[in-house]
């Protein structure tokens, strides 16, 4: 079965940057879109950004606009989330998601493939 694996999380000071990566494993697949979500303790899963397989039309949550950049690195078969100007409010577990049917959706229920998450902690 296809697996998604996130990496790049960690502890960073406010104002710093992190680059998250989402890699795939398993047999050949044809995902339509990829997305990043985040979830803080006691809160619902929140949409961060999404991108089509082709790399066109990236979509961002308001909280991410101007600070985060989602992109596909086709040669490496990975999806990345570059996060700059991080704030303590960005602290959460970040999840990579993918789907073969929906595109650029901000709804977690529209994604059938998920990674296990990577912790991002932003200190004051």
GIGI-V853443 format. One record per backbone hydrogen bond with DSSP energy under -1.0 kcal/mol. CO is the residue of the C=O (numbers start at 1). NH is the residue of the N-H. E is the energy in kcal/mol with one decimal. If there is no record, write none. Layout:
# GIGI-V853443
co = (CO/CO)
nh = (NH/NH)
e = (E/E)
This chain:
# GIGI-V853443
co = (3/5/7/10/12/13/16/18/20/21/22/23/25/32/33/34/35/36/36/37/38/39/40/46/48/49/50/51/52/56/59/61/61/64/64/67/69/71/73/78/79/80/81/82/83/86/87/88/92/93/94/95/96/97/98/99/99/107/108/113/118/120/121/123)
nh = (25/23/21/121/123/16/86/83/81/7/79/5/3/53/99/51/97/48/49/95/46/93/43/38/61/36/59/34/55/52/50/64/65/67/68/84/82/80/78/73/22/71/20/69/18/15/90/91/120/39/118/37/115/35/113/32/33/110/111/98/94/92/12/14)
e = (-1.8/-2.7/-2.6/-2.7/-2.3/-2.4/-2.3/-3.2/-2.4/-1.9/-2.0/-2.4/-1.9/-2.9/-1.7/-2.8/-2.7/-2.4/-1.6/-3.0/-3.7/-2.2/-2.2/-2.5/-2.7/-3.0/-2.8/-2.8/-1.5/-1.4/-2.5/-1.6/-1.5/-2.1/-2.9/-1.9/-2.9/-2.8/-1.6/-2.9/-2.3/-1.8/-2.6/-2.2/-2.1/-3.1/-2.2/-1.8/-2.6/-2.0/-2.0/-2.5/-2.1/-2.6/-1.9/-2.8/-1.5/-1.7/-1.7/-2.2/-2.8/-1.9/-2.6/-2.1)
